[in-house]
Amino acid sequence: YLSQTTEILSIHSLEADRLRNLAQIINAKAVSDISELDQNAELNLIAVSDDQIKSVAAGLDKSIPVVHTSGSVSVDVFEGFEDAGILYPLQTFSVDRVIDISKIPFLLETNNSDFMERLKEFTSSRLSFNIFEVDSEKRSRIHIAAVFASNFCNHLWGISEQILEKDGISLDLLEPLISESIQKVMVEGSYSSQTGPAVRGDDGVINQHLSSLEGTDQEIYRLISDAIKAKFT
């Protein structure tokens, strides 16, 4: 998407096949050595795993502004850069999913106010108007909330899918329930939206469910049920 609004001069990746394919898609020069990145760039963008950001930044020209896209890594990772920041899209991405970028919240942080204004202009003109200026500590908490809201929920849906598959039933059966649950929590809030045997204190049903589960799934069911009970008693 960014390649449609911005001229991407060069791209670096340690994954050779991915580098060639992506470079071809976005019409950019593929470089295998980070030192070969185009020095005329107005911005370097680091989109790698969190534990690689510091080493990648160390190999960049410090005179060129730089941002990373992590939800958890502090702006302090950019030692020696005059203009550095964070451009964190609060969304989950998959190769085969098309997403309206303009609706995604972008959380921004920089190491100086002038670069913040330039990064806001860059984001609003090329990505999204849904911009929030958030420091590293607050962004980390937002990232934790996002992990609960997306990653953990996805894992629970995966457990649901496995349970249904044992009886040859598709997860599609739960689609109306999942959709309504999401819509309701956004309107009424999670506390008012909570239903189920745990909030009702229906230990008979809970014990019946526990006896049908085993291993980690059983532990997860018990832990979450106990947490719901504790919250509503």
TASULMO-V502868 format. One record per pair of residues at least 4 apart in sequence whose C-alpha atoms are under 7 Angstrom apart, sorted by sequence separation. I is the first residue (numbers start at 0). J is the second residue. D is the distance in Angstrom with one decimal. If there is no record, write none. Layout:
# TASULMO-V502868
I:J:D
I:J:D
This chain:
# TASULMO-V502868
1:5:5.8
2:6:6.2
14:18:5.9
15:19:6.2
16:20:6.2
17:21:6.0
18:22:5.9
19:23:6.2
20:24:6.3
21:25:6.2
22:26:5.6
23:27:6.6
47:51:6.3
48:52:6.8
51:55:6.2
52:56:6.0
53:57:6.2
54:58:6.8
55:59:6.9
111:115:6.5
112:116:6.5
113:117:6.6
114:118:6.0
115:119:6.0
116:120:6.3
117:121:6.2
118:122:6.1
119:123:6.0
120:124:6.0
121:125:6.0
122:126:5.0
123:127:4.9
133:137:6.3
134:138:6.0
135:139:6.1
136:140:6.6
137:141:6.3
138:142:6.1
139:143:6.3
140:144:6.3
141:145:6.1
142:146:6.2
143:147:6.5
144:148:6.1
145:149:5.8
146:150:4.9
147:151:5.0
148:152:5.9
149:153:5.9
150:154:6.3
151:155:6.3
152:156:6.2
153:157:6.2
154:158:6.5
155:159:6.3
156:160:6.1
157:161:6.3
158:162:6.3
159:163:6.3
160:164:6.1
161:165:6.6
163:167:6.5
164:168:5.2
170:174:7.0
173:177:6.0
174:178:6.0
175:179:6.0
176:180:6.0
177:181:6.3
178:182:6.2
179:183:5.9
180:184:6.2
181:185:6.4
182:186:6.5
183:187:5.7
184:188:4.5
187:191:6.0
188:192:6.2
189:193:6.1
194:198:6.1
195:199:6.5
196:200:5.9
197:201:6.1
201:205:6.5
202:206:5.9
203:207:6.2
204:208:6.2
205:209:6.1
206:210:6.2
207:211:6.6
208:212:6.6
212:216:6.3
213:217:4.8
214:218:6.5
215:219:6.1
216:220:6.2
217:221:6.2
218:222:6.0
219:223:6.1
220:224:6.0
221:225:6.0
222:226:6.2
223:227:6.2
224:228:6.2
225:229:6.1
226:230:6.3
227:231:6.3
228:232:6.0
2:7:6.2
22:27:4.9
30:35:6.1
47:52:6.4
109:114:6.5
122:127:5.9
123:128:4.6
133:138:6.0
146:151:6.2
147:152:6.6
163:168:5.0
164:169:6.5
184:189:5.0
187:192:6.3
196:201:4.9
212:217:5.0
12:18:5.5
22:28:6.2
30:36:6.6
77:83:6.5
109:115:5.5
163:169:6.5
11:18:6.8
22:29:5.6
45:52:7.0
108:115:6.9
163:170:6.8
184:192:5.7
196:204:6.6
209:217:5.8
183:192:6.4
196:205:6.5
19:29:6.3
74:84:5.8
160:170:5.3
18:29:6.4
74:85:6.6
10:22:6.6
90:103:6.6
89:103:6.4
88:103:6.5
89:104:5.5
88:104:6.0
89:105:6.1
10:27:6.5
65:82:6.6
66:83:5.6
67:84:6.8
68:85:5.9
70:87:5.9
88:105:4.5
9:27:5.0
10:28:6.2
11:29:6.1
13:31:6.8
61:79:6.6
62:80:6.7
64:82:4.8
65:83:4.8
66:84:4.6
67:85:5.0
68:86:5.0
69:87:5.7
87:105:5.4
88:106:6.4
8:27:5.3
9:28:4.4
10:29:5.2
11:30:5.2
12:31:6.5
61:80:4.9
62:81:6.9
64:83:5.5
65:84:6.4
66:85:4.9
67:86:6.0
68:87:4.5
86:105:6.4
87:106:5.0
7:27:5.8
8:28:6.2
9:29:5.8
10:30:6.2
11:31:5.9
43:63:6.9
49:69:6.5
66:86:6.2
68:88:6.9
86:106:6.0
87:107:6.5
9:30:6.9
42:63:6.1
43:64:6.2
44:65:5.8
45:66:6.2
46:67:6.0
56:77:6.6
86:107:5.1
11:33:6.1
41:63:6.4
42:64:5.0
43:65:4.6
44:66:5.1
45:67:4.5
46:68:5.7
85:107:5.4
2:25:5.6
41:64:6.7
42:65:5.6
43:66:6.5
44:67:5.7
45:68:6.6
49:72:6.5
53:76:5.8
85:108:5.1
34:58:6.7
84:108:5.3
85:109:6.3
103:127:6.6
105:129:6.2
106:130:6.1
107:131:6.0
108:132:6.0
33:58:6.5
34:59:7.0
84:109:3.9
101:126:5.7
102:127:6.4
104:129:4.8
105:130:5.0
106:131:4.9
107:132:4.8
108:133:5.8
10:36:6.9
83:109:5.7
84:110:6.1
100:126:6.1
101:127:4.1
103:129:6.4
104:130:5.8
105:131:6.2
106:132:5.9
107:133:5.8
108:134:5.8
9:36:5.8
83:110:5.8
100:127:6.4
101:128:6.7
102:129:6.6
106:133:5.9
197:224:5.3
9:37:5.9
82:110:6.5
200:228:7.0
8:37:6.3
82:111:7.0
198:227:6.1
197:227:6.1
198:228:5.8
197:228:5.6
8:40:6.8
82:114:6.1
198:231:6.3
74:109:6.9
74:110:7.0
74:135:6.9
73:135:5.3
71:138:6.8
70:138:6.2
71:139:4.9
70:139:6.1
71:142:6.6
70:142:5.5
4:125:5.7
1:125:6.9
